[in-house]
Amino acid sequence: MLDFRLNVFYTVAKRLSFTKAAAELYVTQPAVTKHIQELEHQFGTALFDRRGNQISLTNAGKVFLKHAEAIMATYRQLEFDMNALKGEPAGALRLGASTTVAQYVIPPVLARFREQSADVGIALLSGNTEQIEQQLLNNDIDLGLVEGRTHHSDIRYTPFVKDELVLICRADHSLANRDEITIDELRQTPILLRERGSGSLEVIEHALRVKGIKLTDLTIEMHLGSTESIKSYLSSSRCVAFVSVFAVPDELRAGSLKIVDVAGLSIQRDFYSIQLQGVSGGLADTFMRFARQHYRKDGR
């Protein structure tokens, strides 16, 4: 029903590459070029500037993209509403999740949701919180799930599930059998941290600031780009690290990692679902109702 040429234009405009658009749409590059040329002929104006292997949107192309995004959003809502009348949720949901949520929190929800809603196609993108927020602002996703909250004025943040960041170390670490350590001991112990832009780092930084500690006061061993890389590094080092409790249930059960309490320091947070201000309904809301119910049953 949706004009395929509109989808071709939208994909090229987002990827700024005829080659990438062709691969994503499973058509040939000449076919992509033909569809774009037809649109340019129809409207009597160039939609892309072509300079060698680089392309960019013309002013007309930017206007076209704005309307294309609105039309495609309306079509997704139409598809959802018509299927909802039959009691059969269907359509496409473009979901983005920050790293911790994508790896540890949302996969079991996705699996259960697919069992009940097999006609819903879900595409999941991951990145740090800043990247997911930007994807939402760029209309690359319909719904985001993030671990930080930067209060962007164009984004609506809704608490999704509770989390706790815990300090962990190897089971044979000198601190592993301590009931708790002091803030000063934490300051002096080599620590691994997530990269800038990570929601986890933002939360840790805020919790320490309340205690009068800056990140620069810590003995930072390294910044790493994922919780999995932190866990792997810990297995071969004498460092400690703050990670989501969602990320380590298997290691805690196996006894390979231990939680170390820090006196007077508790780092709790909400994971948030994010949508653009003024946007609601459709598959995004259906999915979030399911996700919240899933974790209420799980006791979180």
GIHUGI-V869625 format. One record per residue. N is the residue number from 1. SS is DSSP state (H for helix, E for strand, L for the rest). OMEGA is omega in radians with two decimals (* if undefined). Layout:
{{N,SS,OMEGA} {N,SS,OMEGA}}
//
This chain:
{{1,L,3.11} {2,L,3.13} {3,L,-3.09} {4,H,3.13} {5,H,3.11} {6,H,3.11} {7,H,3.10} {8,H,3.12} {9,H,-3.10} {10,H,-3.11} {11,H,3.09} {12,H,-3.11} {13,H,-3.13} {14,H,-3.09} {15,H,-3.06} {16,L,3.14} {17,L,3.07} {18,H,-3.11} {19,H,-3.14} {20,H,3.12} {21,H,3.13} {22,H,3.14} {23,H,-3.10} {24,H,-3.08} {25,H,3.14} {26,L,3.04} {27,L,3.14} {28,L,3.10} {29,H,3.07} {30,H,3.11} {31,H,3.09} {32,H,3.13} {33,H,-3.13} {34,H,-3.13} {35,H,3.13} {36,H,3.12} {37,H,3.11} {38,H,3.11} {39,H,-3.13} {40,H,3.10} {41,H,-3.12} {42,H,-3.09} {43,H,3.05} {44,L,3.14} {45,L,3.09} {46,L,3.10} {47,L,3.14} {48,E,2.91} {49,E,-3.12} {50,E,3.12} {51,E,-3.07} {52,L,3.13} {53,L,-3.10} {54,E,3.04} {55,E,3.06} {56,E,-3.14} {57,E,2.96} {58,L,3.06} {59,H,3.09} {60,H,3.12} {61,H,3.12} {62,H,3.08} {63,H,3.13} {64,H,-3.13} {65,H,3.13} {66,H,3.14} {67,H,3.12} {68,H,3.12} {69,H,3.13} {70,H,-3.13} {71,H,-3.11} {72,H,3.08} {73,H,3.11} {74,H,3.13} {75,H,3.11} {76,H,3.11} {77,H,3.09} {78,H,-3.13} {79,H,3.14} {80,H,-3.07} {81,H,-3.13} {82,H,3.11} {83,H,3.13} {84,H,3.09} {85,H,3.13} {86,L,-3.11} {87,L,-3.09} {88,L,3.12} {89,L,-3.13} {90,L,-3.14} {91,E,-3.10} {92,E,3.11} {93,E,3.10} {94,E,-3.01} {95,E,3.03} {96,E,-3.13} {97,E,3.06} {98,E,-2.85} {99,H,-3.10} {100,H,-3.14} {101,H,-3.11} {102,H,-3.07} {103,H,-2.93} {104,H,-2.98} {105,H,-2.95} {106,L,-3.11} {107,H,3.13} {108,H,3.09} {109,H,3.13} {110,H,-3.12} {111,H,3.13} {112,H,3.14} {113,H,3.13} {114,H,3.10} {115,H,-3.07} {116,H,-3.06} {117,L,-3.03} {118,L,-3.10} {119,L,3.09} {120,E,3.07} {121,E,-3.10} {122,E,3.00} {123,E,-3.09} {124,E,3.01} {125,E,3.11} {126,E,3.13} {127,E,3.06} {128,L,-3.03} {129,H,3.13} {130,H,-3.11} {131,H,3.14} {132,H,3.08} {133,H,-3.14} {134,H,3.09} {135,H,3.09} {136,H,3.13} {137,H,3.12} {138,L,-3.09} {139,L,3.06} {140,L,3.10} {141,L,3.10} {142,L,-3.01} {143,E,3.07} {144,E,3.04} {145,E,-2.98} {146,E,-3.10} {147,L,3.07} {148,L,3.11} {149,L,-3.05} {150,L,3.05} {151,L,3.05} {152,L,-2.99} {153,L,-3.12} {154,L,-3.06} {155,E,3.05} {156,E,-3.10} {157,E,3.14} {158,E,3.12} {159,E,-3.04} {160,E,3.14} {161,E,-3.12} {162,E,3.10} {163,E,3.02} {164,E,3.03} {165,E,-3.09} {166,E,3.09} {167,E,-3.10} {168,E,3.06} {169,E,3.07} {170,E,-3.11} {171,L,-3.14} {172,L,3.08} {173,L,-3.11} {174,L,-3.14} {175,L,-2.93} {176,L,-3.06} {177,L,3.08} {178,L,3.06} {179,L,3.06} {180,E,3.07} {181,E,-3.14} {182,L,3.07} {183,H,3.14} {184,H,3.10} {185,H,3.07} {186,H,-3.12} {187,H,-3.02} {188,H,-3.07} {189,L,3.10} {190,E,-3.04} {191,E,3.04} {192,E,3.13} {193,E,3.04} {194,E,-3.07} {195,L,3.05} {196,L,-3.06} {197,L,3.11} {198,L,3.06} {199,H,3.12} {200,H,-3.14} {201,H,3.12} {202,H,-3.12} {203,H,3.11} {204,H,-3.12} {205,H,-3.14} {206,H,-3.12} {207,H,3.13} {208,H,-3.14} {209,H,3.10} {210,H,3.13} {211,L,3.11} {212,L,-3.10} {213,L,3.02} {214,L,3.10} {215,H,-3.13} {216,H,3.07} {217,H,-3.11} {218,L,3.05} {219,E,-3.02} {220,E,3.09} {221,E,-3.03} {222,E,2.94} {223,E,-3.13} {224,E,-2.94} {225,L,3.13} {226,L,3.09} {227,H,3.12} {228,H,3.11} {229,H,3.07} {230,H,-3.14} {231,H,3.12} {232,H,3.13} {233,H,-3.13} {234,H,-3.08} {235,L,-3.12} {236,L,-3.08} {237,L,3.10} {238,L,3.13} {239,L,2.95} {240,E,3.13} {241,E,2.99} {242,E,3.08} {243,E,3.07} {244,E,3.10} {245,H,3.06} {246,H,-2.97} {247,H,-2.97} {248,L,-3.11} {249,H,-3.13} {250,H,-3.13} {251,H,3.12} {252,H,3.10} {253,H,-3.13} {254,H,3.13} {255,L,-3.13} {256,L,3.06} {257,E,3.13} {258,E,3.02} {259,E,3.11} {260,E,3.11} {261,E,3.07} {262,E,-3.06} {263,L,3.06} {264,L,-3.09} {265,E,3.05} {266,L,-3.08} {267,E,3.10} {268,E,-3.08} {269,E,2.96} {270,E,2.79} {271,E,-3.06} {272,E,2.83} {273,E,-3.13} {274,E,3.04} {275,E,3.08} {276,E,3.09} {277,L,3.09} {278,L,3.14} {279,L,3.11} {280,L,3.11} {281,L,3.08} {282,H,-3.07} {283,H,-3.14} {284,H,3.14} {285,H,3.10} {286,H,-3.14} {287,H,-3.10} {288,H,3.05} {289,H,3.12} {290,H,-3.09} {291,H,3.14} {292,H,3.10} {293,H,3.13} {294,H,-3.08} {295,H,2.99} {296,H,3.10} {297,H,-3.13} {298,L,3.10} {299,L,-3.13} {300,L,*}}
//
